[in-house]
């Protein structure tokens, strides 16, 4: 379906693959794709084109959040200051005791509302309910929904993957040009080696992308390397043996053939030089979630070393149960500050690096770089506009530095997905904010009552 061609103007346009353009223009055609990017006045614009002048704003590609859990937005602020195992147990317990299937649908829509308002147009969604598929489609966004599978008992591997296949078949009904479906064996403390092997088999036969939480925490490493640590007693109580499995969690995935499928590796906080070499050699991508990793006390991922090794790294917010908000501009700023503080290097991770992490590198991590991630003719018009007219963003010395060190997600004034305006000047055009707010507040209240 064609739409009206539109010309966007802004004080700064950031193509990502070219230098910033002061007083730039971007033309979107009736097919929802970028037709041209140039300085103001350089384009021959047909008279029937609608002009949208953002004024004092930065126009850039829609942001790419490579790892989130849309179904968990009702847990914002509900799981504070907990050890990782306790955090997981309370999350799982509340999901079972207090929530209903429709709650996850509302949570996923609420996540899309938050994402749109923060300029995010693409999401790598990992979850057990699969609610993000319908929510993403309704919101007009794009991404990959990775259906989670759990099963630490090797005796349950076959039944677990059979259920996964049924879940995937259900989600594929929602798949299309913008929404793809993948699978996610959750993590080594919830997935047996036998189940990992079954997931690899399914991924190969069905051509499904994989995402897996890996090398996130010390308890995970203790379980994989020594069969010990915080997760071991709970598994023992279920009659599950916890023998040593591999040198590291990354080595475990390598030994099981998981890395051969080039999965998205979520977190990679606890990796050494050999692990990084393994990840790079297998051409796997990494989802870097610095705020959630810091808030849960897991540590700091070696982001510069991963990038130096040629690993495709994108930025993720993780769930708001662990991060509390979905703001990639803030996530990127934290990413560079924590790395600079740790390394004591003030020039580490430049604003230009952060811009790529949030856009083109994120698209590469999800395998979507041919469609999105930069402002180039022929690519889908996924855009966001960020106001730089407010006191905390003026004056503008360097537009990219202003974007990441002065602006924040709440400064977003425009979000366009596939050429369609989904958010402008505080108004959402694809989702009913108030009805979703009512549903998500009700779910959150049941979680509080279940404590």
C-alpha distance (Angstrom), angle and dihedral (degrees) to the residues before:
residue distance angle dihedral
X1 . . .
X2 3.80 . .
X3 3.80 123.6 .
X4 3.75 133.3 -164.0
X5 3.78 115.6 -76.1
X6 3.79 112.5 -114.4
X7 3.78 136.8 -164.3
X8 3.81 116.9 -148.1
X9 3.79 121.4 -160.1
X10 3.79 127.6 -171.1
X11 3.77 140.6 164.8
X12 3.81 87.4 -110.6
X13 3.79 131.8 18.7
X14 3.82 118.5 -165.1
X15 3.82 111.4 -159.2
X16 3.86 90.8 177.4
X17 3.83 92.0 -146.5
X18 3.80 91.9 58.5
X19 3.83 135.6 36.8
X20 3.80 119.6 -76.8
X21 3.80 114.5 -82.4
X22 3.79 117.3 -136.9
X23 3.78 109.7 -144.9
X24 3.78 92.2 7.6
X25 3.79 133.6 178.1
X26 3.79 132.0 -154.4
X27 3.78 123.9 -165.6
X28 3.81 120.0 -153.1
X29 3.78 116.7 -163.9
X30 3.78 129.8 -140.9
X31 3.82 88.7 -95.8
X32 3.81 91.1 64.6
X33 3.80 93.1 -110.3
X34 3.77 131.7 118.9
X35 3.80 109.8 -94.6
X36 3.81 100.8 179.5
X37 3.81 144.3 -10.2
X38 3.80 120.5 -159.1
X39 3.80 146.7 132.3
X40 3.79 115.6 -72.4
X41 3.78 113.7 -75.1
X42 3.81 94.8 17.2
X43 3.80 95.7 99.6
X44 3.78 128.0 78.7
X45 3.78 100.6 -132.7
X46 3.82 122.3 -166.9
X47 3.79 113.0 -122.5
X48 3.83 93.2 -120.4
X49 3.80 93.2 61.2
X50 3.81 115.6 112.1
X51 3.80 112.6 -125.3
X52 3.80 120.5 -143.6
X53 3.80 111.0 -172.0
X54 3.81 111.8 -165.6
X55 3.79 92.5 -173.5
X56 3.79 113.1 -165.7
X57 3.78 96.0 19.1
X58 3.78 143.6 104.6
X59 3.78 117.8 -118.4
X60 3.80 115.4 -156.0
X61 3.80 140.1 149.1
X62 3.77 117.1 -65.8
X63 3.80 108.8 -88.5
X64 3.80 120.0 -103.3
X65 3.81 117.7 -139.3
X66 3.81 103.5 -167.5
X67 3.80 97.2 -171.3
X68 3.79 130.4 33.0
X69 3.81 139.7 131.6
X70 3.82 104.3 -134.8
X71 3.82 93.8 179.6
X72 3.82 91.7 64.6
X73 3.80 103.1 60.7
X74 3.83 91.8 112.7
X75 3.83 87.9 67.2
X76 3.81 94.5 67.1
X77 3.80 106.2 137.0
X78 3.82 93.7 -2.5
X79 3.81 99.5 103.8
X80 3.77 106.1 46.1
X81 3.83 129.9 160.9
X82 3.80 97.7 -1.1
X83 3.77 133.0 143.7
X84 3.80 109.8 -107.9
X85 3.82 97.2 -106.4
X86 3.80 91.7 47.5
X87 3.81 89.8 46.5
X88 3.81 90.4 55.2
X89 3.81 94.7 44.1
X90 3.80 93.1 50.9
X91 3.78 91.4 46.9
X92 3.80 93.1 50.6
X93 3.81 92.3 43.1
X94 3.79 93.7 51.6
X95 3.81 91.8 47.2
X96 3.79 89.9 55.0
X97 3.81 99.4 40.9
X98 3.77 105.8 35.2
X99 3.78 111.1 24.5
X100 3.78 136.3 79.9
X101 3.83 129.4 -156.1
X102 3.79 91.8 -103.3
X103 3.81 90.1 56.0
X104 3.78 90.7 66.5
X105 3.80 90.5 51.0
X106 3.80 90.0 53.5
X107 3.80 91.6 45.1
X108 3.79 91.8 52.6
X109 3.81 91.7 49.8
X110 3.81 90.1 48.3
X111 3.79 89.0 53.3
X112 3.81 90.2 52.1
X113 3.80 89.6 51.4
X114 3.79 90.8 51.8
X115 3.79 92.0 45.1
X116 3.79 94.3 49.7
X117 3.80 91.6 49.4
X118 3.80 89.4 53.2
X119 3.80 95.6 49.8
X120 3.81 96.2 -103.4
X121 3.81 113.3 144.7
X122 3.82 101.6 165.5
X123 3.82 128.6 48.7
X124 3.78 134.8 -175.5
X125 3.81 97.6 -148.3
X126 3.80 119.7 -164.0
X127 3.79 116.2 -174.1
X128 3.79 146.7 130.2
X129 3.82 98.8 -127.4
X130 3.80 97.7 50.6
X131 3.80 88.9 -141.8
X132 3.79 91.6 138.8
X133 3.80 92.8 72.2
X134 3.80 94.7 68.1
X135 3.80 93.0 35.9
X136 3.79 92.7 50.8
X137 3.77 91.8 48.8
X138 3.80 93.5 47.9
X139 3.81 92.1 47.0
X140 3.80 91.8 52.0
X141 3.80 93.9 -120.8
X142 3.78 129.2 128.5
X143 3.77 136.1 -134.0
X144 3.77 148.4 104.5
X145 3.80 122.7 -70.9
X146 3.80 109.6 -152.6
X147 3.81 110.5 -157.8
X148 3.80 108.5 -141.1
X149 3.78 124.4 -133.7
X150 3.81 127.1 -167.3
X151 3.79 132.9 -168.5
X152 3.81 124.0 134.3
X153 3.81 92.3 175.4
X154 3.83 110.0 83.8
X155 3.79 89.1 -151.1
X156 3.80 88.6 67.5
X157 3.81 96.8 50.0
X158 3.80 96.7 104.7
X159 3.80 95.7 45.5
X160 3.83 90.8 45.5
X161 3.79 93.9 53.4
X162 3.80 91.2 44.5
X163 3.80 88.5 56.5
X164 3.80 89.0 46.3
X165 3.80 90.4 54.8
X166 3.81 90.5 52.2
X167 3.80 91.0 48.9
X168 3.80 91.5 49.2
X169 3.80 92.3 49.2
X170 3.79 88.9 53.5
X171 3.80 92.7 49.7
X172 3.78 93.9 46.5
X173 3.79 87.0 69.5
X174 3.81 85.9 68.7
X175 3.80 95.2 45.3
X176 3.77 122.1 109.3
X177 3.77 143.5 130.7
X178 3.81 93.3 -44.9
X179 3.82 102.6 29.9
X180 3.79 121.1 56.9
X181 3.80 128.5 -178.7
X182 3.80 127.5 -132.9
X183 3.79 138.1 161.2
X184 3.79 133.6 -114.2
X185 3.80 126.2 -161.3
X186 3.77 94.1 -156.5
X187 3.84 108.1 -134.2
X188 3.83 141.6 -48.9
X189 3.82 92.5 -91.2
X190 3.82 92.0 55.5
X191 3.83 100.7 32.2
X192 3.81 126.8 63.2
X193 3.79 123.0 -141.6
X194 3.81 88.0 -111.2
X195 3.80 91.1 56.1
X196 3.80 92.3 47.8
X197 3.81 88.2 55.5
X198 3.81 91.4 50.2
X199 3.80 91.6 49.0
X200 3.80 90.7 51.8
X201 3.80 89.3 51.4
X202 3.79 91.3 51.3
X203 3.80 93.5 46.0
X204 3.80 91.4 52.3
X205 3.79 95.6 46.2
X206 3.81 95.6 44.3
X207 3.81 99.2 34.1
X208 3.79 93.5 -123.1
X209 3.82 124.7 159.1
X210 3.81 117.5 -123.6
X211 3.79 133.2 -140.5
X212 3.79 122.6 -175.3
X213 3.80 134.8 180.0
X214 3.79 105.0 -125.7
X215 3.81 142.1 163.2
X216 3.79 90.1 7.6
X217 3.79 105.1 133.4
X218 3.79 146.8 13.2
X219 3.85 93.3 -112.3
X220 3.81 88.6 56.5
X221 3.80 91.4 52.1
X222 3.82 91.6 46.8
X223 3.80 90.6 54.2
X224 3.81 95.7 46.7
X225 3.79 98.2 41.6
X226 3.80 101.5 36.8
X227 3.79 107.8 8.7
X228 3.80 87.0 -118.4
X229 3.80 139.8 99.5
X230 3.79 136.2 77.1
X231 3.81 96.3 -37.4
X232 3.81 96.2 50.7
X233 3.85 100.8 75.9
X234 3.79 93.4 53.9
X235 3.80 91.3 50.2
X236 3.82 91.3 46.8
X237 3.81 89.3 53.2
X238 3.80 87.9 58.6
X239 3.79 92.0 50.7
X240 3.81 93.7 -105.3
X241 3.81 116.1 142.3
X242 3.81 116.2 -134.7
X243 3.79 108.0 -158.1
X244 3.83 121.7 163.4
X245 3.81 108.5 -78.9
X246 3.81 109.6 -177.7
X247 3.81 147.0 -19.6
X248 3.81 91.1 -93.4
X249 3.81 137.2 -10.8
X250 3.82 89.6 -98.0
X251 3.80 89.9 51.3
X252 3.81 88.2 51.7
X253 3.80 91.8 57.2
X254 3.78 90.4 46.1
X255 3.81 92.5 52.2
X256 3.81 91.9 50.5
X257 3.80 95.1 49.7
X258 3.81 93.7 -113.3
X259 3.81 92.8 124.8
X260 3.80 90.3 56.2
X261 3.82 86.9 71.8
X262 3.82 90.5 58.1
X263 3.81 94.4 -125.5
X264 3.77 127.4 -168.7
X265 3.81 102.6 -103.2
X266 3.78 109.1 -147.8
X267 3.83 117.6 -146.3
X268 3.85 107.8 -12.6
X269 3.80 91.6 -170.7
X270 3.80 96.3 141.6
X271 3.82 101.4 50.9
X272 3.78 130.4 126.8
X273 3.80 131.8 -153.4
X274 3.79 93.1 -86.1
X275 3.81 91.0 50.4
X276 3.79 90.7 51.7
X277 3.80 90.7 51.1
X278 3.81 88.9 50.7
X279 3.81 92.7 49.8
X280 3.79 91.9 48.7
X281 3.81 93.9 46.4
X282 3.81 90.6 51.6
X283 3.83 91.1 48.2
X284 3.79 92.6 -127.4
X285 3.79 122.3 161.4
X286 3.80 124.6 -131.0
X287 3.80 129.6 -142.6
X288 3.80 107.4 -145.6
X289 3.84 113.4 -154.7
X290 3.83 105.1 174.3
X291 3.80 101.2 167.3
X292 3.81 95.9 50.0
X293 3.80 90.5 44.2
X294 3.80 90.5 52.8
X295 3.81 96.0 41.9
X296 3.82 92.3 52.6
X297 3.80 90.3 46.6
X298 3.81 95.2 -117.0
X299 3.78 97.3 131.2
X300 3.79 138.9 -120.8
X301 3.79 122.4 -47.7
X302 3.84 115.3 -132.0
X303 3.79 92.3 -114.9
X304 3.83 97.4 163.0
X305 3.81 91.7 50.9
X306 3.79 91.5 49.5
X307 3.80 91.9 50.4
X308 3.80 92.4 44.4
X309 3.82 88.8 54.5
X310 3.80 90.1 55.9
X311 3.81 96.4 -107.1
X312 3.80 115.1 155.9
X313 3.82 104.2 -119.0
X314 3.78 127.4 -176.2
X315 3.78 130.6 -179.8
X316 3.80 122.5 -108.0
X317 3.78 133.9 -175.3
X318 3.82 95.6 -154.3
X319 3.81 112.8 -152.3
X320 3.79 124.3 -34.4
X321 3.80 85.0 -123.0
X322 3.80 86.4 74.9
X323 3.82 103.1 21.0
X324 3.84 101.2 31.6
X325 3.80 93.4 -145.2
X326 3.77 143.3 39.8
X327 3.78 106.0 -133.0
X328 3.80 114.2 137.6
X329 3.80 93.6 -173.8
X330 3.79 88.7 58.0
X331 3.83 90.6 41.6
X332 3.79 91.0 54.4
X333 3.81 92.9 47.8
X334 3.79 90.9 50.9
X335 3.81 90.1 47.1
X336 3.78 93.0 58.7
X337 3.82 95.8 39.4
X338 3.81 94.7 52.5
X339 3.80 91.5 46.8
X340 3.80 92.9 48.2
X341 3.79 91.6 47.3
X342 3.81 92.4 48.5
X343 3.81 95.1 46.0
X344 3.82 95.4 33.2
X345 3.80 88.8 -131.5
X346 3.83 115.8 133.1
X347 3.81 95.6 -164.3
X348 3.81 97.2 50.9
X349 3.83 114.5 125.1
X350 3.78 103.3 7.6
X351 3.81 123.2 -145.7
X352 3.83 87.8 -101.3
X353 3.82 88.6 56.4
X354 3.80 90.0 51.3
X355 3.80 91.4 49.9
X356 3.80 90.6 55.8
X357 3.81 92.6 45.0
X358 3.81 90.1 56.6
X359 3.79 96.3 43.3
X360 3.80 128.5 12.8
X361 3.81 97.2 18.1
X362 3.79 89.6 49.4
X363 3.78 89.6 50.6
X364 3.81 89.6 50.4
X365 3.80 90.8 50.3
X366 3.82 89.2 56.9
X367 3.80 94.4 39.9
X368 3.81 92.6 -113.9
X369 3.80 100.3 112.9
X370 3.81 93.7 115.7
X371 3.81 90.1 61.2
X372 3.80 107.1 33.0
X373 3.80 145.8 3.4
X374 3.81 102.0 82.9
X375 3.79 138.7 47.0
X376 3.78 101.5 -107.9
X377 3.81 131.4 137.9
X378 3.79 110.9 -93.6
X379 3.79 96.3 27.6
X380 3.78 122.0 113.0
X381 3.80 112.3 -90.2
X382 3.79 99.5 -112.2
X383 3.79 102.7 154.3
X384 3.76 143.5 159.2
X385 3.77 131.7 -164.1
X386 3.80 121.2 -150.5
X387 3.80 121.0 -163.0
X388 3.80 115.5 -125.7
X389 3.78 95.6 175.0
X390 3.78 97.7 93.7
X391 3.83 123.9 95.9
X392 3.81 94.9 -105.0
X393 3.81 90.9 57.4
X394 3.83 100.8 43.6
X395 2.95 134.3 124.8
X396 3.80 101.0 35.4
X397 3.79 113.0 -146.1
X398 3.80 96.6 162.2
X399 3.82 116.6 9.9
X400 3.80 94.9 -148.9
X401 3.81 92.5 48.2
X402 3.80 88.4 47.9
X403 3.79 89.9 52.4
X404 3.80 94.9 54.4
X405 3.79 105.0 26.7
X406 3.80 100.9 36.3
X407 3.80 109.8 20.9
X408 3.79 126.2 67.6
X409 3.78 136.7 -165.4
X410 3.79 92.1 -90.0
X411 3.81 88.5 64.4
X412 3.81 91.0 68.5
X413 3.81 109.5 116.2
X414 3.81 101.0 170.6
X415 3.80 136.6 34.3
X416 3.79 121.6 -179.0
X417 3.81 123.8 -176.8
X418 3.78 120.6 -170.5
X419 3.80 89.5 -14.8
X420 3.81 92.7 -54.4
X421 3.80 120.2 116.6
X422 3.80 106.4 -126.1
X423 3.82 97.4 167.5
X424 3.79 132.8 20.2
X425 3.79 132.3 165.7
X426 3.78 94.2 -15.0
X427 3.80 96.5 -45.7
X428 3.81 122.9 116.2
X429 3.80 114.6 -147.1
X430 3.81 102.8 -172.1
X431 3.82 106.4 38.5
X432 3.81 134.4 47.2
X433 3.79 102.6 -123.4
X434 3.81 98.7 -168.4
X435 3.81 97.0 50.9
X436 3.80 91.3 48.9
X437 3.81 91.0 46.3
X438 3.81 90.5 56.4
X439 3.81 92.3 50.1
X440 3.80 95.1 46.5
X441 3.81 92.9 47.7
X442 3.81 89.8 52.8
X443 3.81 91.5 51.9
X444 3.80 91.5 48.2
X445 3.81 90.3 51.6
X446 3.80 91.2 54.7
X447 3.79 89.5 51.7
X448 3.82 90.4 53.0
X449 3.80 91.2 48.2
X450 3.81 91.4 50.4
X451 3.80 94.7 58.0
